[in-house]
């Protein structure tokens, strides 16, 4: 059975390939695009309290987050990164860095425990 991420990636690739944009989607440019889209998401919070920004810019935030996710899937596709496996491995690393008994309710970096 095909995973949801694979199905979504295939839709994105179809959209991209219909427009002959693959030639622009190298890892460097996709990483740049990810950063730019993340900055656009941040911009929706500029000069506002968090709750106010979400209330006022929710639709724009959804679009920016979708762009970030699209570029994430494209980057993973172009580099051969298995996102599911990478997330599971990163969660394991974070679990070791931030054990519950030391990190619970704290916002400090693991090096400060």
matplotlib code that plots the C-alpha trace (Angstrom):
import matplotlib.pyplot as plt

x = [0.0, 1.3, 1.9, 0.1, 3.4, 4.2, 0.8, 1.1, 4.7, 3.5, 0.7, 3.3, 5.7, 2.9, 2.1, 5.8, 6.6, 3.6, 5.2, 8.8, 10.0, 12.1, 15.2, 14.9, 14.5, 18.0, 18.7, 20.3, 17.4, 14.8, 16.6, 16.6, 12.9, 12.2, 13.9, 12.1, 8.7, 9.5, 10.3, 7.0, 5.2, 7.2, 6.1, 2.5, 3.4, 5.3, 4.2, 1.3, 0.8, 0.7, -3.1, -3.8, -1.6, -3.3, -6.8, -6.0, -3.7, -4.9, -5.6, -2.2, -0.5, -2.1, -0.8, 2.7, 2.8, 1.6, 4.4, 6.9, 5.6, 5.6, 9.3, 10.1, 8.6, 10.4, 13.7, 13.3, 12.5, 15.4, 17.9, 16.5, 15.7, 13.1, 11.1, 9.3, 12.6, 14.4, 11.6, 11.7, 15.5, 15.4, 12.7, 15.0, 17.9, 15.7, 14.5, 18.1, 18.9, 15.7, 14.7, 11.4, 12.8, 15.1, 13.1, 9.6, 8.0, 11.3, 12.3, 16.1, 18.5, 19.7, 23.2, 21.9, 20.4]
y = [0.0, 3.4, 5.8, 9.1, 11.0, 9.1, 9.9, 13.5, 13.7, 12.1, 14.8, 17.5, 16.0, 15.7, 19.4, 20.3, 18.1, 19.4, 22.9, 21.7, 23.0, 20.0, 21.7, 24.3, 21.9, 21.0, 20.6, 24.0, 25.9, 23.8, 24.5, 28.2, 28.1, 26.3, 29.1, 31.8, 30.2, 29.8, 33.5, 34.3, 32.3, 34.3, 37.5, 36.7, 37.2, 40.4, 43.2, 41.1, 38.9, 35.2, 34.8, 38.0, 36.8, 33.4, 35.0, 37.6, 35.6, 32.0, 31.5, 33.0, 30.8, 27.7, 28.6, 29.3, 26.1, 24.2, 25.8, 24.7, 21.2, 21.1, 22.2, 19.7, 16.8, 18.0, 18.3, 14.8, 13.4, 15.0, 13.9, 10.5, 11.2, 8.9, 11.5, 8.9, 7.2, 10.5, 11.8, 8.5, 8.7, 12.4, 11.6, 8.9, 11.4, 14.0, 11.4, 10.8, 14.5, 15.4, 12.6, 13.3, 13.3, 16.2, 18.1, 17.9, 21.4, 23.1, 25.1, 24.9, 23.3, 19.8, 21.2, 23.3, 20.4]
z = [0.0, -0.9, 2.0, 2.3, 2.0, -1.2, -2.7, -1.8, -3.2, -6.4, -6.8, -6.2, -8.7, -11.3, -10.8, -11.0, -14.0, -16.0, -15.8, -16.6, -13.2, -12.3, -13.7, -11.0, -8.1, -7.0, -3.3, -2.9, -4.4, -2.6, 0.7, -0.1, -1.0, 2.3, 4.2, 2.3, 2.9, 6.6, 6.7, 5.0, 7.8, 10.4, 8.7, 9.5, 13.2, 12.8, 15.2, 16.6, 19.6, 18.8, 19.3, 17.3, 14.4, 14.2, 14.3, 11.7, 9.4, 9.7, 6.0, 5.0, 7.6, 6.1, 2.6, 3.9, 5.9, 2.8, 0.8, 3.4, 3.4, -0.4, -0.5, 2.3, 0.3, -2.9, -1.0, 0.4, -3.0, -4.7, -2.0, -1.4, 2.3, 3.8, 5.9, 8.0, 8.9, 9.5, 11.8, 13.8, 14.1, 15.1, 17.8, 19.2, 19.3, 21.0, 23.5, 24.5, 24.7, 26.5, 28.9, 30.5, 34.0, 33.1, 30.4, 31.7, 31.7, 30.9, 27.8, 28.4, 25.9, 26.8, 27.4, 30.3, 32.3]

ax = plt.figure().add_subplot(projection="3d")
ax.plot(x, y, z, "-o")
ax.set_aspect("equal")
plt.show()
